[in-house]
Amino acid sequence: MKKTLITLLVSGLLAANAQAAGQDNTWYGGAKLGWSNFYGVDESKSNLAIDEDNDEVGAGAFGGYQINQNLGIELGYDYLGKYKYSGTRNGAPFNDSVEAQLAQLTLKLSFPVADNLDLYGRLGGGYGWTDSDELDSDSRFTFVGALGAEYAFNLDWAARLEYQYSSPYGSKDDTGLRMDNGLLSLAAVYRFGQVPPAMPVAAPAPAPEPVVVDKQFTLSSDVLFDFNKATLKPEAGQALDTLYTQIEEARPKDGSATVIGYTDRLGSDAYNQKLSEQRAQTVADYLVGKGLPAGKVNVAGHGESAPVTGESCTSKSKRELIVCLAPDRRVEVKVQGVSEVQQ
């Protein structure tokens, strides 16, 4: 019987593999109640048993220390009830009962099979004592082995279903018989000092990458100014208001705007340079008046140095040449910076 129990214990433990036992280095305690069965009874030769009752209610209490997830040490006490039998002893009728109790110390080996379910085994020994109503008492070392399953309801409470084998109890000389015991029990377990797992803290979302703004807007000088003039036409406000809205939509942050004036090639270089600067300044003043920071607005004039028409305009008529060179007369606004990031 002992070899069979040990084989079952080892096989059951090796077949298991996740954890419902208490946390490392914590204490636990519990109580159990179940069916106690006496078997393997070996009676004295002077006894002739005619009737027997080997089933009883067993109960116990235990406490233990959980060393780690797989190993614990457990101390317990079991009341196993009475084996009752009657017959003849030395030719005379008798009616006797033998009471069995056990104090035990075992190692508990746990192997998880789910987040809240363990299979476990216990191996160890104890001090078993028996008392006969009609004869004497006996006490001796008792082997203890158990297989069970433990289910955790929460951090503090768990339940066990366990079968425990212990042997031997009594002696033929003192109590009139020797016997084994099997206890099938259901237990409630309370685990002390359990600490809730730390809740994971979500990492802050990374800040959105800033968006670099690098835009250029071009306005025809003929829309903004009369020929050879640097003052705005009445209708120029609409075009500049649209430009200001486009700059605001870009939402530049810590950026800057550079207003650059250009002219055509008609006239002297010095005249065209001055005119381009004046026109650029006029546009810049308007935008500042609308709301752009004055310190973030730069002004430059490039005169006739960067024509977009190239050498395509060759007419000898001044009127036709003025019309052909219109694309060269322009104001460019370059906006650079970082757009405001929307959280």
Contacts in CASP RR format, 6 or more apart in sequence:
PFRMAT RR
TARGET T0000
AUTHOR 0000-0000-0000
METHOD contacts of the structure
MODEL  1
MKKTLITLLVSGLLAANAQAAGQDNTWYGGAKLGWSNFYGVDESKSNLAI
DEDNDEVGAGAFGGYQINQNLGIELGYDYLGKYKYSGTRNGAPFNDSVEA
QLAQLTLKLSFPVADNLDLYGRLGGGYGWTDSDELDSDSRFTFVGALGAE
YAFNLDWAARLEYQYSSPYGSKDDTGLRMDNGLLSLAAVYRFGQVPPAMP
VAAPAPAPEPVVVDKQFTLSSDVLFDFNKATLKPEAGQALDTLYTQIEEA
RPKDGSATVIGYTDRLGSDAYNQKLSEQRAQTVADYLVGKGLPAGKVNVA
GHGESAPVTGESCTSKSKRELIVCLAPDRRVEVKVQGVSEVQQ
1 165 0 8 1.000
1 167 0 8 1.000
1 180 0 8 1.000
2 143 0 8 1.000
2 165 0 8 1.000
2 167 0 8 1.000
5 145 0 8 1.000
5 147 0 8 1.000
5 165 0 8 1.000
6 123 0 8 1.000
8 147 0 8 1.000
9 121 0 8 1.000
9 123 0 8 1.000
9 145 0 8 1.000
9 146 0 8 1.000
9 147 0 8 1.000
12 111 0 8 1.000
12 119 0 8 1.000
12 147 0 8 1.000
13 109 0 8 1.000
13 111 0 8 1.000
13 119 0 8 1.000
13 120 0 8 1.000
13 121 0 8 1.000
14 111 0 8 1.000
15 111 0 8 1.000
15 119 0 8 1.000
16 111 0 8 1.000
16 112 0 8 1.000
16 113 0 8 1.000
16 118 0 8 1.000
16 119 0 8 1.000
17 111 0 8 1.000
17 112 0 8 1.000
17 113 0 8 1.000
18 112 0 8 1.000
18 113 0 8 1.000
18 114 0 8 1.000
18 115 0 8 1.000
18 117 0 8 1.000
19 69 0 8 1.000
19 70 0 8 1.000
19 110 0 8 1.000
19 112 0 8 1.000
19 115 0 8 1.000
19 118 0 8 1.000
20 110 0 8 1.000
20 112 0 8 1.000
20 114 0 8 1.000
20 115 0 8 1.000
20 116 0 8 1.000
20 117 0 8 1.000
20 118 0 8 1.000
20 150 0 8 1.000
20 151 0 8 1.000
20 152 0 8 1.000
20 158 0 8 1.000
21 66 0 8 1.000
21 69 0 8 1.000
21 70 0 8 1.000
21 72 0 8 1.000
21 110 0 8 1.000
21 112 0 8 1.000
21 118 0 8 1.000
21 120 0 8 1.000
21 150 0 8 1.000
22 28 0 8 1.000
22 66 0 8 1.000
22 69 0 8 1.000
22 152 0 8 1.000
22 158 0 8 1.000
22 191 0 8 1.000
22 194 0 8 1.000
23 66 0 8 1.000
23 191 0 8 1.000
23 193 0 8 1.000
23 194 0 8 1.000
23 195 0 8 1.000
24 66 0 8 1.000
24 67 0 8 1.000
24 68 0 8 1.000
24 69 0 8 1.000
25 65 0 8 1.000
25 66 0 8 1.000
25 67 0 8 1.000
26 65 0 8 1.000
26 66 0 8 1.000
26 191 0 8 1.000
26 192 0 8 1.000
26 193 0 8 1.000
26 194 0 8 1.000
27 63 0 8 1.000
27 64 0 8 1.000
27 65 0 8 1.000
27 66 0 8 1.000
27 191 0 8 1.000
27 192 0 8 1.000
27 193 0 8 1.000
28 63 0 8 1.000
28 64 0 8 1.000
28 65 0 8 1.000
28 66 0 8 1.000
28 189 0 8 1.000
28 190 0 8 1.000
28 191 0 8 1.000
28 192 0 8 1.000
29 61 0 8 1.000
29 62 0 8 1.000
29 63 0 8 1.000
29 64 0 8 1.000
29 189 0 8 1.000
29 190 0 8 1.000
29 191 0 8 1.000
29 192 0 8 1.000
30 61 0 8 1.000
30 62 0 8 1.000
30 63 0 8 1.000
30 187 0 8 1.000
30 188 0 8 1.000
30 189 0 8 1.000
30 190 0 8 1.000
31 59 0 8 1.000
31 60 0 8 1.000
31 61 0 8 1.000
31 62 0 8 1.000
31 187 0 8 1.000
31 188 0 8 1.000
32 59 0 8 1.000
32 60 0 8 1.000
32 61 0 8 1.000
32 62 0 8 1.000
32 78 0 8 1.000
32 160 0 8 1.000
32 162 0 8 1.000
32 185 0 8 1.000
32 186 0 8 1.000
32 187 0 8 1.000
32 188 0 8 1.000
33 57 0 8 1.000
33 58 0 8 1.000
33 59 0 8 1.000
33 60 0 8 1.000
33 185 0 8 1.000
33 186 0 8 1.000
33 187 0 8 1.000
34 57 0 8 1.000
34 58 0 8 1.000
34 59 0 8 1.000
34 183 0 8 1.000
34 184 0 8 1.000
34 185 0 8 1.000
34 186 0 8 1.000
35 55 0 8 1.000
35 56 0 8 1.000
35 57 0 8 1.000
35 58 0 8 1.000
35 183 0 8 1.000
35 184 0 8 1.000
35 185 0 8 1.000
36 55 0 8 1.000
36 56 0 8 1.000
36 57 0 8 1.000
36 58 0 8 1.000
36 80 0 8 1.000
36 81 0 8 1.000
36 181 0 8 1.000
36 182 0 8 1.000
36 183 0 8 1.000
37 54 0 8 1.000
37 55 0 8 1.000
37 56 0 8 1.000
37 181 0 8 1.000
37 182 0 8 1.000
37 183 0 8 1.000
37 184 0 8 1.000
38 54 0 8 1.000
38 56 0 8 1.000
38 80 0 8 1.000
38 83 0 8 1.000
38 100 0 8 1.000
38 169 0 8 1.000
38 179 0 8 1.000
38 180 0 8 1.000
38 181 0 8 1.000
38 182 0 8 1.000
39 54 0 8 1.000
39 179 0 8 1.000
39 180 0 8 1.000
39 181 0 8 1.000
39 182 0 8 1.000
40 179 0 8 1.000
40 180 0 8 1.000
41 52 0 8 1.000
41 54 0 8 1.000
41 83 0 8 1.000
41 85 0 8 1.000
41 177 0 8 1.000
41 178 0 8 1.000
41 179 0 8 1.000
42 172 0 8 1.000
42 177 0 8 1.000
42 178 0 8 1.000
42 179 0 8 1.000
43 49 0 8 1.000
43 172 0 8 1.000
43 176 0 8 1.000
43 177 0 8 1.000
44 89 0 8 1.000
44 172 0 8 1.000
44 173 0 8 1.000
44 176 0 8 1.000
44 177 0 8 1.000
45 172 0 8 1.000
46 89 0 8 1.000
46 90 0 8 1.000
46 176 0 8 1.000
47 87 0 8 1.000
47 88 0 8 1.000
47 89 0 8 1.000
47 94 0 8 1.000
47 176 0 8 1.000
47 177 0 8 1.000
48 87 0 8 1.000
48 88 0 8 1.000
48 89 0 8 1.000
48 91 0 8 1.000
49 85 0 8 1.000
49 86 0 8 1.000
49 87 0 8 1.000
50 86 0 8 1.000
50 87 0 8 1.000
50 88 0 8 1.000
51 85 0 8 1.000
51 86 0 8 1.000
51 87 0 8 1.000
52 83 0 8 1.000
52 84 0 8 1.000
52 85 0 8 1.000
52 86 0 8 1.000
53 83 0 8 1.000
53 84 0 8 1.000
53 85 0 8 1.000
54 83 0 8 1.000
54 84 0 8 1.000
56 80 0 8 1.000
56 81 0 8 1.000
56 82 0 8 1.000
56 83 0 8 1.000
57 81 0 8 1.000
58 78 0 8 1.000
58 79 0 8 1.000
58 80 0 8 1.000
58 81 0 8 1.000
58 183 0 8 1.000
58 185 0 8 1.000
59 78 0 8 1.000
59 79 0 8 1.000
60 76 0 8 1.000
60 77 0 8 1.000
60 78 0 8 1.000
60 79 0 8 1.000
60 185 0 8 1.000
61 76 0 8 1.000
61 77 0 8 1.000
62 74 0 8 1.000
62 75 0 8 1.000
62 76 0 8 1.000
62 77 0 8 1.000
62 187 0 8 1.000
63 74 0 8 1.000
63 75 0 8 1.000
63 76 0 8 1.000
64 72 0 8 1.000
64 73 0 8 1.000
64 74 0 8 1.000
64 75 0 8 1.000
64 108 0 8 1.000
65 72 0 8 1.000
65 73 0 8 1.000
65 74 0 8 1.000
66 72 0 8 1.000
66 191 0 8 1.000
67 73 0 8 1.000
69 110 0 8 1.000
69 112 0 8 1.000
70 109 0 8 1.000
70 110 0 8 1.000
70 111 0 8 1.000
71 107 0 8 1.000
71 108 0 8 1.000
71 109 0 8 1.000
71 110 0 8 1.000
72 107 0 8 1.000
72 108 0 8 1.000
72 109 0 8 1.000
72 110 0 8 1.000
73 105 0 8 1.000
73 106 0 8 1.000
73 107 0 8 1.000
73 108 0 8 1.000
74 105 0 8 1.000
74 106 0 8 1.000
74 107 0 8 1.000
74 108 0 8 1.000
74 122 0 8 1.000
75 104 0 8 1.000
75 105 0 8 1.000
76 103 0 8 1.000
76 104 0 8 1.000
76 105 0 8 1.000
77 101 0 8 1.000
77 102 0 8 1.000
77 103 0 8 1.000
77 104 0 8 1.000
78 101 0 8 1.000
78 102 0 8 1.000
78 104 0 8 1.000
78 164 0 8 1.000
78 166 0 8 1.000
78 183 0 8 1.000
79 101 0 8 1.000
80 100 0 8 1.000
80 101 0 8 1.000
80 102 0 8 1.000
80 166 0 8 1.000
80 169 0 8 1.000
80 181 0 8 1.000
80 183 0 8 1.000
81 99 0 8 1.000
81 100 0 8 1.000
82 97 0 8 1.000
82 98 0 8 1.000
82 99 0 8 1.000
82 100 0 8 1.000
83 97 0 8 1.000
83 98 0 8 1.000
83 100 0 8 1.000
83 177 0 8 1.000
83 179 0 8 1.000
84 96 0 8 1.000
84 97 0 8 1.000
85 96 0 8 1.000
85 97 0 8 1.000
85 177 0 8 1.000
86 93 0 8 1.000
86 94 0 8 1.000
86 95 0 8 1.000
86 96 0 8 1.000
87 93 0 8 1.000
87 94 0 8 1.000
87 95 0 8 1.000
88 94 0 8 1.000
89 96 0 8 1.000
94 134 0 8 1.000
96 132 0 8 1.000
96 133 0 8 1.000
96 134 0 8 1.000
96 135 0 8 1.000
97 132 0 8 1.000
97 133 0 8 1.000
98 130 0 8 1.000
98 131 0 8 1.000
98 132 0 8 1.000
98 133 0 8 1.000
98 169 0 8 1.000
98 170 0 8 1.000
98 175 0 8 1.000
98 176 0 8 1.000
98 177 0 8 1.000
98 179 0 8 1.000
99 130 0 8 1.000
99 131 0 8 1.000
100 128 0 8 1.000
100 129 0 8 1.000
100 130 0 8 1.000
100 169 0 8 1.000
100 170 0 8 1.000
100 179 0 8 1.000
100 181 0 8 1.000
101 128 0 8 1.000
101 129 0 8 1.000
101 130 0 8 1.000
102 126 0 8 1.000
102 127 0 8 1.000
102 128 0 8 1.000
102 142 0 8 1.000
102 144 0 8 1.000
102 166 0 8 1.000
102 181 0 8 1.000
103 126 0 8 1.000
103 127 0 8 1.000
103 128 0 8 1.000
104 124 0 8 1.000
104 125 0 8 1.000
104 126 0 8 1.000
104 127 0 8 1.000
104 142 0 8 1.000
104 144 0 8 1.000
104 166 0 8 1.000
105 124 0 8 1.000
105 125 0 8 1.000
105 126 0 8 1.000
106 122 0 8 1.000
106 123 0 8 1.000
106 124 0 8 1.000
106 125 0 8 1.000
106 144 0 8 1.000
106 145 0 8 1.000
106 146 0 8 1.000
107 122 0 8 1.000
107 123 0 8 1.000
107 124 0 8 1.000
108 120 0 8 1.000
108 121 0 8 1.000
108 122 0 8 1.000
109 120 0 8 1.000
109 121 0 8 1.000
109 122 0 8 1.000
109 123 0 8 1.000
110 118 0 8 1.000
110 119 0 8 1.000
110 120 0 8 1.000
110 121 0 8 1.000
110 150 0 8 1.000
111 118 0 8 1.000
111 119 0 8 1.000
111 120 0 8 1.000
112 118 0 8 1.000
113 119 0 8 1.000
116 151 0 8 1.000
116 152 0 8 1.000
116 153 0 8 1.000
117 149 0 8 1.000
117 150 0 8 1.000
117 151 0 8 1.000
117 152 0 8 1.000
118 149 0 8 1.000
118 150 0 8 1.000
119 147 0 8 1.000
119 148 0 8 1.000
119 149 0 8 1.000
120 147 0 8 1.000
120 148 0 8 1.000
120 149 0 8 1.000
120 150 0 8 1.000
121 145 0 8 1.000
121 146 0 8 1.000
121 147 0 8 1.000
121 148 0 8 1.000
122 144 0 8 1.000
122 145 0 8 1.000
122 146 0 8 1.000
122 164 0 8 1.000
123 144 0 8 1.000
123 145 0 8 1.000
124 143 0 8 1.000
124 144 0 8 1.000
124 145 0 8 1.000
125 141 0 8 1.000
125 142 0 8 1.000
125 143 0 8 1.000
125 144 0 8 1.000
125 145 0 8 1.000
126 141 0 8 1.000
126 142 0 8 1.000
126 144 0 8 1.000
126 166 0 8 1.000
127 139 0 8 1.000
127 140 0 8 1.000
127 141 0 8 1.000
127 142 0 8 1.000
128 139 0 8 1.000
128 140 0 8 1.000
128 141 0 8 1.000
128 142 0 8 1.000
128 166 0 8 1.000
128 169 0 8 1.000
129 137 0 8 1.000
129 138 0 8 1.000
129 139 0 8 1.000
129 140 0 8 1.000
130 137 0 8 1.000
130 138 0 8 1.000
130 139 0 8 1.000
130 169 0 8 1.000
130 170 0 8 1.000
130 175 0 8 1.000
131 137 0 8 1.000
131 175 0 8 1.000
132 174 0 8 1.000
132 175 0 8 1.000
132 176 0 8 1.000
135 174 0 8 1.000
135 175 0 8 1.000
135 176 0 8 1.000
136 174 0 8 1.000
136 175 0 8 1.000
137 174 0 8 1.000
137 175 0 8 1.000
138 169 0 8 1.000
138 170 0 8 1.000
138 171 0 8 1.000
138 174 0 8 1.000
138 175 0 8 1.000
140 168 0 8 1.000
140 170 0 8 1.000
140 171 0 8 1.000
142 166 0 8 1.000
142 167 0 8 1.000
142 168 0 8 1.000
142 169 0 8 1.000
143 166 0 8 1.000
143 167 0 8 1.000
144 164 0 8 1.000
144 165 0 8 1.000
144 166 0 8 1.000
145 164 0 8 1.000
145 165 0 8 1.000
145 166 0 8 1.000
146 162 0 8 1.000
146 163 0 8 1.000
146 164 0 8 1.000
146 165 0 8 1.000
147 162 0 8 1.000
147 163 0 8 1.000
148 160 0 8 1.000
148 161 0 8 1.000
148 162 0 8 1.000
148 163 0 8 1.000
149 160 0 8 1.000
149 161 0 8 1.000
149 162 0 8 1.000
150 158 0 8 1.000
150 159 0 8 1.000
150 160 0 8 1.000
150 189 0 8 1.000
151 158 0 8 1.000
151 159 0 8 1.000
151 160 0 8 1.000
152 158 0 8 1.000
153 159 0 8 1.000
155 191 0 8 1.000
155 194 0 8 1.000
155 195 0 8 1.000
155 196 0 8 1.000
156 190 0 8 1.000
156 191 0 8 1.000
156 194 0 8 1.000
157 188 0 8 1.000
157 189 0 8 1.000
157 190 0 8 1.000
157 191 0 8 1.000
158 188 0 8 1.000
158 189 0 8 1.000
158 191 0 8 1.000
159 186 0 8 1.000
159 187 0 8 1.000
159 188 0 8 1.000
159 189 0 8 1.000
160 185 0 8 1.000
160 186 0 8 1.000
160 187 0 8 1.000
160 188 0 8 1.000
160 189 0 8 1.000
161 185 0 8 1.000
161 186 0 8 1.000
161 187 0 8 1.000
162 183 0 8 1.000
162 184 0 8 1.000
162 185 0 8 1.000
162 187 0 8 1.000
163 182 0 8 1.000
163 183 0 8 1.000
163 184 0 8 1.000
164 182 0 8 1.000
164 183 0 8 1.000
164 184 0 8 1.000
164 185 0 8 1.000
165 180 0 8 1.000
165 181 0 8 1.000
165 182 0 8 1.000
166 180 0 8 1.000
166 181 0 8 1.000
166 182 0 8 1.000
166 183 0 8 1.000
167 179 0 8 1.000
167 180 0 8 1.000
167 181 0 8 1.000
168 178 0 8 1.000
168 179 0 8 1.000
168 180 0 8 1.000
169 178 0 8 1.000
169 179 0 8 1.000
169 180 0 8 1.000
169 181 0 8 1.000
170 176 0 8 1.000
170 177 0 8 1.000
170 178 0 8 1.000
170 179 0 8 1.000
171 178 0 8 1.000
172 178 0 8 1.000
207 341 0 8 1.000
208 341 0 8 1.000
208 342 0 8 1.000
208 343 0 8 1.000
209 341 0 8 1.000
210 338 0 8 1.000
210 339 0 8 1.000
210 341 0 8 1.000
211 338 0 8 1.000
211 339 0 8 1.000
211 341 0 8 1.000
212 337 0 8 1.000
212 338 0 8 1.000
212 339 0 8 1.000
213 250 0 8 1.000
213 251 0 8 1.000
213 252 0 8 1.000
213 255 0 8 1.000
213 335 0 8 1.000
213 336 0 8 1.000
213 337 0 8 1.000
213 338 0 8 1.000
213 339 0 8 1.000
214 334 0 8 1.000
214 335 0 8 1.000
214 336 0 8 1.000
214 337 0 8 1.000
215 246 0 8 1.000
215 250 0 8 1.000
215 334 0 8 1.000
215 335 0 8 1.000
215 336 0 8 1.000
216 332 0 8 1.000
216 333 0 8 1.000
216 334 0 8 1.000
216 335 0 8 1.000
217 243 0 8 1.000
217 246 0 8 1.000
217 247 0 8 1.000
217 332 0 8 1.000
217 333 0 8 1.000
217 335 0 8 1.000
218 330 0 8 1.000
218 331 0 8 1.000
218 332 0 8 1.000
218 333 0 8 1.000
219 239 0 8 1.000
219 240 0 8 1.000
219 243 0 8 1.000
219 283 0 8 1.000
219 330 0 8 1.000
219 331 0 8 1.000
219 332 0 8 1.000
219 333 0 8 1.000
220 326 0 8 1.000
220 327 0 8 1.000
220 329 0 8 1.000
220 330 0 8 1.000
221 261 0 8 1.000
221 262 0 8 1.000
221 263 0 8 1.000
221 279 0 8 1.000
221 329 0 8 1.000
221 330 0 8 1.000
221 331 0 8 1.000
222 326 0 8 1.000
222 329 0 8 1.000
223 233 0 8 1.000
223 235 0 8 1.000
223 236 0 8 1.000
223 239 0 8 1.000
224 232 0 8 1.000
224 233 0 8 1.000
224 236 0 8 1.000
224 239 0 8 1.000
224 240 0 8 1.000
224 279 0 8 1.000
224 282 0 8 1.000
224 283 0 8 1.000
224 331 0 8 1.000
225 231 0 8 1.000
225 232 0 8 1.000
225 233 0 8 1.000
225 236 0 8 1.000
225 279 0 8 1.000
225 282 0 8 1.000
226 233 0 8 1.000
227 322 0 8 1.000
228 275 0 8 1.000
230 275 0 8 1.000
230 278 0 8 1.000
230 279 0 8 1.000
230 281 0 8 1.000
230 282 0 8 1.000
231 282 0 8 1.000
232 240 0 8 1.000
232 282 0 8 1.000
232 286 0 8 1.000
237 286 0 8 1.000
240 283 0 8 1.000
240 286 0 8 1.000
240 287 0 8 1.000
240 290 0 8 1.000
241 290 0 8 1.000
243 287 0 8 1.000
243 333 0 8 1.000
244 287 0 8 1.000
244 290 0 8 1.000
244 291 0 8 1.000
244 292 0 8 1.000
247 257 0 8 1.000
247 287 0 8 1.000
247 292 0 8 1.000
247 333 0 8 1.000
247 335 0 8 1.000
250 335 0 8 1.000
250 339 0 8 1.000
251 339 0 8 1.000
251 340 0 8 1.000
252 335 0 8 1.000
252 336 0 8 1.000
252 337 0 8 1.000
252 338 0 8 1.000
252 339 0 8 1.000
253 337 0 8 1.000
253 338 0 8 1.000
253 339 0 8 1.000
253 340 0 8 1.000
254 337 0 8 1.000
254 338 0 8 1.000
255 296 0 8 1.000
255 335 0 8 1.000
255 336 0 8 1.000
255 337 0 8 1.000
255 338 0 8 1.000
256 296 0 8 1.000
256 297 0 8 1.000
256 298 0 8 1.000
256 335 0 8 1.000
256 336 0 8 1.000
256 337 0 8 1.000
257 284 0 8 1.000
257 287 0 8 1.000
257 292 0 8 1.000
257 296 0 8 1.000
257 297 0 8 1.000
257 298 0 8 1.000
257 333 0 8 1.000
257 334 0 8 1.000
257 335 0 8 1.000
258 297 0 8 1.000
258 298 0 8 1.000
258 299 0 8 1.000
258 300 0 8 1.000
258 333 0 8 1.000
258 334 0 8 1.000
258 336 0 8 1.000
259 280 0 8 1.000
259 281 0 8 1.000
259 283 0 8 1.000
259 284 0 8 1.000
259 287 0 8 1.000
259 297 0 8 1.000
259 298 0 8 1.000
259 299 0 8 1.000
259 300 0 8 1.000
259 331 0 8 1.000
259 332 0 8 1.000
259 333 0 8 1.000
260 276 0 8 1.000
260 280 0 8 1.000
260 300 0 8 1.000
260 301 0 8 1.000
260 302 0 8 1.000
260 331 0 8 1.000
260 332 0 8 1.000
260 333 0 8 1.000
260 334 0 8 1.000
261 276 0 8 1.000
261 277 0 8 1.000
261 279 0 8 1.000
261 280 0 8 1.000
261 283 0 8 1.000
261 300 0 8 1.000
261 301 0 8 1.000
261 302 0 8 1.000
261 303 0 8 1.000
261 330 0 8 1.000
261 331 0 8 1.000
261 332 0 8 1.000
262 276 0 8 1.000
262 301 0 8 1.000
262 302 0 8 1.000
262 303 0 8 1.000
262 304 0 8 1.000
262 305 0 8 1.000
262 306 0 8 1.000
262 307 0 8 1.000
262 328 0 8 1.000
262 329 0 8 1.000
262 330 0 8 1.000
262 331 0 8 1.000
262 332 0 8 1.000
263 272 0 8 1.000
263 275 0 8 1.000
263 276 0 8 1.000
263 303 0 8 1.000
263 304 0 8 1.000
263 328 0 8 1.000
263 329 0 8 1.000
264 272 0 8 1.000
264 304 0 8 1.000
264 307 0 8 1.000
264 309 0 8 1.000
264 322 0 8 1.000
264 325 0 8 1.000
264 326 0 8 1.000
264 328 0 8 1.000
264 329 0 8 1.000
265 272 0 8 1.000
265 304 0 8 1.000
265 307 0 8 1.000
265 325 0 8 1.000
265 328 0 8 1.000
266 272 0 8 1.000
266 318 0 8 1.000
266 321 0 8 1.000
266 322 0 8 1.000
266 325 0 8 1.000
269 303 0 8 1.000
269 304 0 8 1.000
272 303 0 8 1.000
272 304 0 8 1.000
273 301 0 8 1.000
273 302 0 8 1.000
273 303 0 8 1.000
275 303 0 8 1.000
276 301 0 8 1.000
276 302 0 8 1.000
276 303 0 8 1.000
276 304 0 8 1.000
277 299 0 8 1.000
277 300 0 8 1.000
277 301 0 8 1.000
279 331 0 8 1.000
280 299 0 8 1.000
280 300 0 8 1.000
280 301 0 8 1.000
280 331 0 8 1.000
281 299 0 8 1.000
283 331 0 8 1.000
283 333 0 8 1.000
284 297 0 8 1.000
284 298 0 8 1.000
284 299 0 8 1.000
287 297 0 8 1.000
287 333 0 8 1.000
288 294 0 8 1.000
288 297 0 8 1.000
304 328 0 8 1.000
307 325 0 8 1.000
307 328 0 8 1.000
308 327 0 8 1.000
308 328 0 8 1.000
308 330 0 8 1.000
309 324 0 8 1.000
309 325 0 8 1.000
309 327 0 8 1.000
309 328 0 8 1.000
312 324 0 8 1.000
313 321 0 8 1.000
313 324 0 8 1.000
313 325 0 8 1.000
315 321 0 8 1.000
315 324 0 8 1.000
END
